[in-house]
Amino acid sequence: MILLTGVAGFIGMHVARRLLADGREVVGIDHLGPCVEPGLKERRLAALGNAAGLRFRRLDLTDGAALEALFGEHAFELVIHLAAQTGVRYSSEHPHESVMSNVVGLTNVLECCRRHGVGHLIYASSSSTYGANRRLPFNEHDPADHPVSVYAATKRSGELLAHSYSHLYGLPTTGLRFFTVYGPWGRPDMAPMLFARAIAAGRPIEVYNGGHMLRDFTYVDDVVEAVLRLATRPAAPSPDFDPLHPDPATSHAPFRIYNVGNQQPVQLSEFIDALEGELGRRAERLARPMPGADMAATCADTHELRQAIGWTPATPLRTGIARFVAWFRQHEACHA
């Protein structure tokens, strides 16, 4: 049986859909708390339908006792931890919420995995951990110790916590640094949904840094494929780990970090152009300065993931945007 946290989140619902389609038994948890759009999580859950293999539990990961009780009810072979307080800018205004969800919540998950002998923990990290690093493409073997947002700091803290549990208790942990994931049921506070809704309604959009920011937009189906392939490949100690020159991505312990990105970053302005083309409308673009917590560019080196599981992103940007807009027209235009 698999435990999936954040099942009502963007990536979580897509992972759940694939697991259920593959006939897996899933316990999905989500606290269904306040988010940027009321009712969105409930809509995502409804989209999963009444799948026989899914058992949903409303649970807040910061409630350690409730999580411990859940682990006591089921023998989880795998935990996929995707629940988080998302949002780079949100974290600057609500740092305590981000720390409670992303650090305390993960600590509770790690403790339960340790106590109940879980065979593998996969958890969501973020490309934001690279922070002030300007060497592109971002490589997992480079240091990631200069976060430029509270959100990034919480995600990097999670990676370090995971390593301590891998070292102390032999818990296999695999951290995935996601790069700007987009697609159907995406987050309404991120550019693809914000822009699509505004363009469809004829409202102006705010474009930071003249649209020159580079982003490695990654289609959600490609992310799900990486998660599912890694599910059967628990992290293992690296035989080449050198304690005199420690590698941030590997360890003497069963610990691993991977980038999950499209490998082909584009300027934000190019992404908007493609979105406009699919929607058939031009947008009025309002120039705004780049916020201090934002990164100027992201680009994933995914060589390690390709070597480990044969994964490469299969969805070009134009294809992904076309699929996203097709879904948007059917499900989301009424919210524009």
Disulfide bonds with the S-S distance in Angstrom:
none
